[in-house]
Amino acid sequence: MSSFVIEGGCRMSGEIVPQGAKNEALEVICAVLLTSEKVTIHNIPDILDVNNLIQLLRDMRVKVERLADNSYCFQADEIDLDYLSTHEFLRKCATLRGSIMLVGPLIARFGKAWIPKPGGDKIGRRRLDTHLSGLQKLGARITYDSVRQLYVMEASRLEGAWMLLDEASVTGTANILMAAVRAKGTTTIYNAACEPYLQQLSAMLNRMGADISGIGSNLLTIKGVEALGGTTHTVLPDMIETGSFIGMAAMTASDLTIRGAGYEHLGIIPESFRRLGITVEKRGDDIHIPTHENYEIETFIDGSIMTVADAPWPGLTPDLLSVFLVVATQATGSVLIHQKMFESRLFFVDKLIDMGAQIILCDPHRATVIGLGRRFSLRGSTMTSPDIRAGIALLIAAMSAEGTSRIHNIEQIDRGYQHIDKRLNRIGARITRL
């Protein structure tokens, strides 16, 4: 298990470029299974979750050619279907949450798929009902093997269907969408997720020959086609990393420019940081965060305490609530952080309390942060990263704290943030990897 040693109190200065979007990359890489032709994808982030998925495709005998540091060419013309039911394949899938999105393409093109209960962050219940129910409506037969603890799916031919999703699941929508593009007839998905990741996936599939309309809304209509062809696709900048850098700059009183942030795809994120008193300057497609000696949390118009809560897109992404929470600890004023989606995502706040933060954990979903401004700095501490997003929040806290901190289990951070220590050290941070 690797660790970071962080010397706190260092101000950063300069420019940083966000990596390609992790969540989008996982979706579009799975989509290469829908065609036997070549698919080239640029701006793929060099992170553990994505690299593990690419290796899984190699194991399935997908031809993978690395064209440059962040560009790959995939060709799935000779898939080893027997490998999909092996213990090795199922073991690797069980450790990678994104592997669930292999199911839609596999059952659409080959009529069969096997998938164990997938792994990923331990942030609460992450059920698969939306995925499975949607695929069943398209005609897939699904059985659960309780001995091997895996789902077995079969379909001689998928048929288009109308469906109302029980939740606007991003990965669930992606899975159903990828299956529906090769189903017979028309599929209508209501209450579909409409995040930029899904918009990008839909645009890529249309370039491959799919017929998807309603992109960007929660009502998708898909007219099935017999086959898809190859294409070239570029992954958007990662809005979660961009948001992390905004909060990091403000909390460490740094002057930072985020180059090529993909501003038009950030939705409500910049305005949500402004509600915490952070100046977010748009400069073309770049974002400039000036030095903040202090920042003050707004109140609602009637003077009541500000609430920052997650919501389906175009609401605030739940992946950034951990960052908002930690940034609020050094603001002036109070805020209620309401994490609606996952009941275990706020359980890292005890580590911030040990560092001197004033936080009241109201229940598994809500925490009240009493910001004391710069009057009291956080103290360096030793902690363990429980998941990707809590990990980056703890790193931000350690960078702003007085003294030296250690963060163990940084493999969790590496799953979502590309070479984060090297990139931050280049602009003034002091992070040592052990």
Wavefront OBJ file of the C-alpha trace (Angstrom):
o trace
v 0.000 0.000 0.000
v 1.477 3.335 -1.098
v 1.284 6.645 0.763
v 1.608 10.386 0.213
v 3.621 12.598 2.547
v 2.359 16.167 2.176
v 4.073 19.295 3.434
v 1.198 21.679 4.129
v 1.035 25.423 3.682
v 2.591 25.561 0.204
v 0.969 27.954 -2.231
v 0.771 26.917 -5.864
v 1.107 29.156 -8.872
v 0.873 28.576 -12.600
v -1.185 26.465 -14.950
v -2.616 22.969 -14.858
v -4.529 20.992 -17.495
v -7.347 18.651 -16.428
v -7.127 15.033 -17.562
v -9.707 13.369 -19.791
v -12.979 12.560 -18.043
v -12.744 9.251 -16.196
v -16.471 8.477 -16.297
v -16.763 9.230 -20.004
v -13.663 7.201 -20.829
v -15.080 4.095 -19.131
v -18.292 4.378 -21.169
v -16.787 4.980 -24.610
v -14.120 2.296 -24.137
v -16.858 -0.268 -23.423
v -18.679 0.924 -26.566
v -15.845 -0.318 -28.824
v -17.280 -3.826 -28.350
v -20.311 -2.835 -30.452
v -18.378 -2.976 -33.733
v -15.737 -5.080 -35.447
v -14.204 -1.966 -37.006
v -11.474 0.259 -35.560
v -12.373 2.899 -32.969
v -9.797 5.544 -32.037
v -10.189 7.433 -28.768
v -8.106 10.448 -27.727
v -7.578 12.133 -24.330
v -7.953 8.906 -22.329
v -6.727 9.514 -18.751
v -3.805 7.420 -17.516
v -5.469 6.217 -14.304
v -5.897 2.818 -12.677
v -9.610 2.259 -13.363
v -9.262 3.094 -17.053
v -6.008 1.155 -17.483
v -7.561 -1.893 -15.832
v -10.533 -1.737 -18.209
v -8.220 -1.481 -21.239
v -6.274 -4.507 -19.993
v -9.550 -6.382 -19.561
v -10.344 -5.692 -23.226
v -6.903 -6.981 -24.191
v -7.627 -10.160 -22.232
v -10.850 -10.503 -24.261
v -8.653 -10.358 -27.408
v -9.627 -6.866 -28.409
v -6.750 -5.463 -30.471
v -5.428 -2.448 -28.561
v -2.819 -0.119 -30.032
v -1.422 2.759 -28.020
v -0.968 5.619 -30.489
v 0.305 8.222 -27.991
v 0.308 8.860 -24.247
v -3.474 9.343 -24.100
v -4.646 7.957 -27.452
v -5.619 4.371 -28.287
v -7.021 2.441 -31.228
v -9.356 -0.486 -30.451
v -10.650 -3.233 -32.739
v -12.997 -5.879 -31.352
v -13.138 -8.186 -34.382
v -12.038 -11.431 -32.709
v -13.539 -11.531 -29.213
v -12.819 -14.646 -27.140
v -16.343 -15.359 -25.862
v -15.190 -18.399 -23.886
v -12.973 -16.136 -21.781
v -16.034 -14.208 -20.554
v -17.159 -17.080 -18.331
v -13.737 -17.833 -16.846
v -12.828 -17.272 -13.226
v -10.086 -14.822 -14.237
v -12.454 -12.576 -16.210
v -15.073 -12.592 -13.469
v -12.461 -11.877 -10.784
v -11.169 -8.846 -12.662
v -14.691 -7.540 -13.312
v -15.523 -7.855 -9.621
v -12.803 -5.342 -8.751
v -13.780 -2.755 -11.385
v -17.115 -0.943 -11.173
v -16.920 0.269 -14.768
v -16.926 -3.316 -16.049
v -20.709 -3.389 -15.609
v -20.938 -1.351 -18.847
v -19.484 -4.262 -20.825
v -22.837 -6.016 -20.480
v -24.885 -3.820 -22.832
v -22.481 -4.093 -25.797
v -21.856 -7.822 -25.233
v -25.496 -8.841 -25.124
v -26.360 -6.537 -28.045
v -23.672 -7.923 -30.341
v -23.121 -11.482 -29.117
v -26.366 -12.340 -27.301
v -24.697 -13.326 -24.039
v -22.890 -11.778 -21.088
v -21.650 -12.726 -17.646
v -21.057 -10.200 -14.892
v -20.349 -10.533 -11.156
v -21.423 -7.951 -8.625
v -18.934 -5.203 -9.500
v -16.522 -3.491 -7.141
v -15.579 0.179 -6.875
v -15.836 2.727 -4.098
v -17.428 1.598 -0.830
v -19.716 4.609 -0.505
v -23.034 2.892 0.187
v -25.507 0.789 -1.761
v -24.914 0.838 -5.523
v -27.583 -1.475 -6.852
v -27.783 -2.812 -10.392
v -31.588 -2.926 -10.681
v -31.760 -0.090 -13.234
v -29.265 -1.874 -15.513
v -30.922 -5.270 -15.212
v -34.518 -4.066 -15.486
v -33.746 -2.036 -18.626
v -31.994 -4.961 -20.308
v -34.882 -7.265 -19.397
v -37.315 -4.862 -21.062
v -35.210 -5.177 -24.219
v -35.638 -8.947 -24.082
v -32.619 -10.185 -22.148
v -33.096 -13.244 -19.950
v -31.228 -12.801 -16.682
v -30.520 -15.425 -14.034
v -28.431 -15.133 -10.879
v -25.939 -17.884 -10.088
v -25.815 -17.776 -6.292
v -22.925 -20.249 -6.140
v -20.598 -18.212 -8.362
v -22.319 -14.936 -7.406
v -22.759 -13.690 -10.944
v -25.480 -12.676 -13.364
v -25.898 -14.705 -16.549
v -27.615 -12.895 -19.432
v -28.822 -14.247 -22.771
v -30.851 -12.895 -25.681
v -31.379 -14.334 -29.152
v -32.410 -10.849 -30.368
v -33.094 -7.647 -28.444
v -36.350 -5.829 -29.188
v -36.948 -2.102 -28.773
v -39.149 -1.103 -25.839
v -40.516 1.889 -23.911
v -39.163 2.217 -20.385
v -39.251 4.599 -17.457
v -36.070 4.231 -15.390
v -36.561 4.051 -11.632
v -33.538 6.337 -11.210
v -31.493 8.497 -13.561
v -28.485 6.193 -13.311
v -25.529 7.310 -15.455
v -24.017 3.868 -15.939
v -27.482 2.289 -16.143
v -28.511 4.657 -18.923
v -25.212 4.034 -20.742
v -25.652 0.253 -20.543
v -29.237 0.303 -21.809
v -28.349 2.827 -24.526
v -25.501 0.676 -25.846
v -27.769 -2.378 -25.936
v -30.649 -0.503 -27.587
v -28.631 0.827 -30.548
v -28.534 -2.695 -32.001
v -31.995 -3.821 -30.878
v -34.778 -4.353 -33.425
v -37.196 -1.444 -33.505
v -37.408 1.717 -31.418
v -36.444 2.122 -27.777
v -37.576 5.050 -25.638
v -35.766 5.728 -22.361
v -37.546 8.172 -20.036
v -35.843 9.561 -16.917
v -32.533 8.887 -18.649
v -29.368 10.408 -17.196
v -28.214 13.316 -19.360
v -24.731 14.119 -18.012
v -22.087 15.291 -20.518
v -20.679 11.738 -20.340
v -23.929 10.384 -21.830
v -24.078 13.179 -24.387
v -20.564 12.302 -25.526
v -21.333 8.568 -25.667
v -24.492 9.242 -27.686
v -22.654 11.492 -30.138
v -19.946 8.844 -30.585
v -22.531 6.105 -31.209
v -24.309 8.286 -33.783
v -21.026 8.756 -35.639
v -20.716 4.957 -35.653
v -24.103 4.712 -37.376
v -26.572 4.654 -34.479
v -29.807 6.703 -34.536
v -30.193 8.406 -31.151
v -32.302 11.525 -30.638
v -33.060 13.612 -27.546
v -29.372 13.870 -26.629
v -28.907 16.167 -23.634
v -32.434 15.555 -22.335
v -33.909 12.903 -20.048
v -35.938 11.409 -22.914
v -33.869 9.375 -25.372
v -35.245 7.726 -28.502
v -33.114 5.052 -30.162
v -33.910 3.458 -33.499
v -32.012 0.197 -33.679
v -29.598 -0.549 -36.513
v -28.131 -3.812 -37.787
v -24.463 -2.867 -37.413
v -22.150 -0.070 -36.314
v -18.896 1.089 -37.865
v -15.691 2.642 -36.623
v -15.097 6.242 -35.572
v -12.730 8.661 -33.844
v -13.663 10.237 -30.526
v -12.085 12.726 -28.104
v -12.908 12.562 -24.381
v -13.916 15.803 -22.651
v -11.815 17.351 -19.849
v -12.748 15.838 -16.476
v -15.188 18.185 -14.737
v -14.556 16.445 -11.400
v -10.841 17.139 -11.622
v -11.532 20.728 -12.708
v -13.782 21.185 -9.675
v -11.139 19.643 -7.440
v -8.551 22.131 -8.731
v -10.902 25.080 -8.126
v -11.387 24.061 -4.503
v -7.702 23.219 -4.069
v -6.609 26.645 -5.349
v -8.971 28.530 -3.049
v -8.173 26.508 0.065
v -4.391 26.799 -0.381
v -4.580 30.539 -1.289
v -3.007 29.752 -4.657
v -3.153 31.629 -7.946
v -4.053 28.957 -10.490
v -5.162 28.807 -14.119
v -6.948 25.672 -15.308
v -6.288 25.373 -19.039
v -8.859 23.864 -21.410
v -11.408 23.253 -18.660
v -14.317 22.625 -21.039
v -16.274 25.429 -19.357
v -19.496 24.930 -21.329
v -19.737 21.367 -19.989
v -19.273 22.265 -16.300
v -22.928 23.107 -15.693
v -23.614 24.452 -12.209
v -20.140 23.692 -10.811
v -18.568 27.192 -11.174
v -21.645 28.923 -9.705
v -21.714 26.473 -6.772
v -18.133 27.422 -5.883
v -19.074 31.101 -6.146
v -21.733 30.471 -3.474
v -18.877 29.492 -1.166
v -17.292 32.887 -1.844
v -14.724 31.649 -4.367
v -13.901 33.820 -7.380
v -14.100 31.738 -10.560
v -13.010 33.738 -13.599
v -13.874 32.434 -17.072
v -11.200 33.237 -19.653
v -12.310 31.650 -22.900
v -12.190 27.924 -22.186
v -9.806 28.474 -19.253
v -10.597 29.154 -15.590
v -8.541 31.473 -13.393
v -8.692 31.228 -9.610
v -6.939 34.242 -8.003
v -5.331 34.087 -4.564
v -7.968 33.924 -1.820
v -6.717 35.156 1.536
v -10.317 34.749 2.706
v -13.628 33.628 1.229
v -17.113 33.841 2.746
v -20.055 31.498 2.289
v -23.243 33.143 1.060
v -26.599 32.704 2.769
v -29.937 32.249 1.063
v -31.884 35.452 0.301
v -33.848 35.202 3.563
v -30.615 34.874 5.548
v -30.897 31.144 6.254
v -27.906 28.808 6.108
v -26.675 27.826 2.656
v -27.273 24.222 1.537
v -25.119 22.504 -1.074
v -26.755 19.297 -2.310
v -26.198 16.859 -5.144
v -28.796 16.210 -7.843
v -29.062 14.527 -11.243
v -27.596 16.588 -14.084
v -27.859 19.509 -14.612
v -27.755 19.580 -10.821
v -24.504 19.365 -8.863
v -22.605 16.106 -9.318
v -22.278 14.022 -6.123
v -18.626 13.345 -6.994
v -17.695 16.888 -5.912
v -19.520 17.111 -2.570
v -16.463 15.830 -0.681
v -14.451 18.689 -2.189
v -17.105 21.283 -1.325
v -17.187 20.006 2.240
v -13.444 20.277 2.818
v -13.192 23.679 1.116
v -15.939 25.027 3.385
v -13.865 24.273 6.499
v -11.573 27.236 5.743
v -14.340 29.594 4.611
v -16.106 32.123 6.811
v -19.684 31.079 7.514
v -21.652 27.856 7.689
v -23.076 25.466 5.119
v -25.102 22.258 5.134
v -23.682 19.598 2.815
v -26.447 17.181 1.771
v -25.244 14.018 0.035
v -28.499 12.453 -1.149
v -27.253 9.589 -3.278
v -24.755 7.570 -1.204
v -25.116 6.974 2.516
v -21.443 6.289 3.267
v -19.724 9.068 1.354
v -19.536 11.509 4.278
v -17.965 9.069 6.711
v -14.487 10.499 6.052
v -15.314 13.702 7.992
v -13.934 12.253 11.227
v -10.479 12.635 9.707
v -11.137 16.321 9.043
v -12.420 16.776 12.604
v -9.142 15.284 13.866
v -7.371 17.972 11.822
v -9.337 20.685 13.629
v -12.304 21.208 11.304
v -15.624 22.212 12.835
v -18.078 19.699 11.342
v -21.260 18.164 12.707
v -22.204 14.899 11.010
v -25.988 15.103 11.291
v -26.679 11.683 9.765
v -25.195 9.507 6.983
v -26.372 11.982 4.344
v -25.859 15.423 5.921
v -23.007 17.344 7.516
v -22.947 20.924 8.778
v -19.630 22.716 8.297
v -18.857 25.718 10.508
v -16.201 27.621 8.622
v -13.774 29.550 10.824
v -11.961 31.283 8.002
v -8.176 31.478 8.215
v -8.266 32.143 11.958
v -7.609 28.487 12.712
v -5.626 26.369 10.248
v -6.095 22.652 9.928
v -3.396 20.491 11.555
v -1.320 17.909 9.753
v -2.476 14.349 10.374
v -2.123 10.714 9.345
v -5.135 9.242 7.547
v -6.287 6.620 5.063
v -8.175 7.296 1.851
v -11.475 5.352 1.798
v -12.460 6.166 -1.802
v -11.464 8.312 -4.788
v -13.374 11.484 -3.954
v -12.739 11.435 -0.210
v -9.092 10.814 -1.075
v -8.748 14.016 -3.111
v -10.626 15.940 -0.399
v -8.146 14.697 2.214
v -5.259 15.637 -0.073
v -6.652 19.185 -0.386
v -7.010 19.379 3.405
v -3.426 18.177 3.911
v -2.072 20.698 1.402
v -3.705 23.565 3.310
v -2.823 22.304 6.807
v 0.009 23.356 9.079
v 2.701 20.698 9.320
v 3.159 17.391 7.577
v 0.428 14.857 6.770
v 0.423 11.275 5.546
v -2.324 9.700 3.454
v -2.275 5.915 3.116
v -4.069 3.767 0.521
v -3.477 6.367 -2.189
v -4.228 3.728 -4.804
v -7.791 4.972 -4.324
v -6.724 8.454 -5.468
v -4.730 6.972 -8.370
v -7.912 5.292 -9.595
v -9.336 8.685 -10.553
v -6.517 11.260 -10.740
v -3.679 10.988 -13.243
v -0.170 11.391 -11.761
v -1.669 13.882 -9.316
v 1.446 14.260 -7.163
v 3.761 15.018 -10.109
v 1.351 17.478 -11.677
v 0.783 19.400 -8.440
v 4.479 19.403 -7.519
v 5.239 21.125 -10.823
v 3.175 24.138 -9.729
v 4.451 24.386 -6.154
v 2.998 21.580 -4.036
v 5.261 19.359 -1.929
v 3.972 15.813 -2.133
v 6.194 12.762 -1.791
v 5.017 9.316 -2.860
v 6.203 6.430 -0.695
l 1 2 3 4 5 6 7 8 9 10 11 12 13 14 15 16 17 18 19 20 21 22 23 24 25 26 27 28 29 30 31 32 33 34 35 36 37 38 39 40 41 42 43 44 45 46 47 48 49 50 51 52 53 54 55 56 57 58 59 60 61 62 63 64 65 66 67 68 69 70 71 72 73 74 75 76 77 78 79 80 81 82 83 84 85 86 87 88 89 90 91 92 93 94 95 96 97 98 99 100 101 102 103 104 105 106 107 108 109 110 111 112 113 114 115 116 117 118 119 120 121 122 123 124 125 126 127 128 129 130 131 132 133 134 135 136 137 138 139 140 141 142 143 144 145 146 147 148 149 150 151 152 153 154 155 156 157 158 159 160 161 162 163 164 165 166 167 168 169 170 171 172 173 174 175 176 177 178 179 180 181 182 183 184 185 186 187 188 189 190 191 192 193 194 195 196 197 198 199 200 201 202 203 204 205 206 207 208 209 210 211 212 213 214 215 216 217 218 219 220 221 222 223 224 225 226 227 228 229 230 231 232 233 234 235 236 237 238 239 240 241 242 243 244 245 246 247 248 249 250 251 252 253 254 255 256 257 258 259 260 261 262 263 264 265 266 267 268 269 270 271 272 273 274 275 276 277 278 279 280 281 282 283 284 285 286 287 288 289 290 291 292 293 294 295 296 297 298 299 300 301 302 303 304 305 306 307 308 309 310 311 312 313 314 315 316 317 318 319 320 321 322 323 324 325 326 327 328 329 330 331 332 333 334 335 336 337 338 339 340 341 342 343 344 345 346 347 348 349 350 351 352 353 354 355 356 357 358 359 360 361 362 363 364 365 366 367 368 369 370 371 372 373 374 375 376 377 378 379 380 381 382 383 384 385 386 387 388 389 390 391 392 393 394 395 396 397 398 399 400 401 402 403 404 405 406 407 408 409 410 411 412 413 414 415 416 417 418 419 420 421 422 423 424 425 426 427 428 429 430 431 432 433 434
